[in-house]
Amino acid sequence: MTAAANAKPSPLASLIAPLSAEEFFARYYEKDWFCTPQPVAEVGDLLSIDRIDEILSDSELPPTSLTMAKSGASLPLSEYTHANGVIDRGAVLDNFRDGATIVLPQLHYADGKLYAFCLALEREFGARIQTNIYLTPSNAHGFGVHYDGHDVFVLQVSGRKKWEIYGQRDGLPFRGEKFSKHRDDPGELRETFVLEPGQCLYVPRGLAHRALTEGDEASLHITVGILVQTWAEFMLEAVAEASLRIPQMRQSLPRSLYFDEGKRSEHAAMFADLMAQLGREASFDATLAAFGSNFVQGQGPRIRGALNALVEGIGEDDRLRVRDSILYTIEEGEGGPQLAIAGSMIDLAADLAPQLRERLAAGDLSMSDFTVTDRQDLRDTVETLVAYGLLERA
């Protein structure tokens, strides 16, 4: 898995200042909360209430693009949508006026600045990064005490939020394991503090917390979610990959498995034999390759400027650079070398692949750098990489 050699510094340093990355990952990551003692200038550059106003008034709002919450519970869709499911913008603002929080999930897919921010963090965590936006009226709160199933950074853009930190769940939750007030004990209140504009807060998954707007000003914050993959998921992939080489894994379960207690030892012996075969056949390298390829292809495209470049045309000597934070791999496919990027596999000519690997690793290229016989294939490949967002004008 490869990213641009000329990538800009990660925003992680700002989110954890004055800690170093080494100290953050050793002392806090997946363990405890951390709050920056001083405001971070970059936070105010990411979003504003004016930008939220623009989105609510001028952007298309599919039903999944907005939700609302009030006093610890989600509002019914009927409170802010028309009968046909379309977002009722007036009702959204009226509910906000009445104390409800506006939630814009996954806004990074519709906002280039937030998306670039997420992509820059993905390499630091080896995980998908997402954003959810919360705009809460003064003297209100959207959700009650809960924990999240993924780690988050909270970036306080404007207004102030009072935070309450409770206990840590026994064992990190898997993604999708939601807090239940009937099952989970949040523990004793450990800490209260006010998050000021520009400050950043890290909260590991499983740590119970609650946030309330402080003062007479509305609160706008960005929740940056870190969607990690666990060893459990890796091991499940290893089993699936190894199963391709174990014929017995393709057989159906015995008809007697649930009903014949007398065959329990026979079934247990089969289970033990399959586990032993899995131990022999499972391959770390093959599993890592599959996980890495899926991670690369799961990264969404970033193509701002690509249309202009293709319309203007790309000359033999035009310099192109590898776009910041875009992941890719060059691997050997069944029909020859392929480049994996943003959900796609791009076929490469055999004589082009090693040269392209070298130029991409260097961070920039022009078509005149390559010594290949099929110049039209070279042009098609380079323009395809521009179209998919790996290359942009230098």
Secondary structure, DSSP 8 states (H G I E B T S, - for coil): -B--TT----THHHHTTTS-HHHHHHHTTTT--EE-SS--HHHHHH--HHHHHHHHHHS---GGG-EEEETBEE--GGGTB-TTS-B-HHHHHHHHHTT-EEEEETGGGT-HHHHHHHHHHHHHHTSEEEEEEEEE-TT--SB-SB--SSEEEEEEEESEEEEEEEEE-SS---TT----TTT----S--EEEEE-TT-EEEE-TTEEEEEEEESSS-EEEEEEEEE---HHHHHHHHHHHHHTT-GGGGS---TTTTT-GGGHHHHHHHHHHHHHHHHHH--HHHHHHHHHHHHHHHS----TTHHHHHHH---TT--EEE-TT--BEEEEETTEEEEEETTEEEE--TTTHHHHHHHHHHTEE-GGG---S-HHHHHHHHHHHHHTTSEEE-
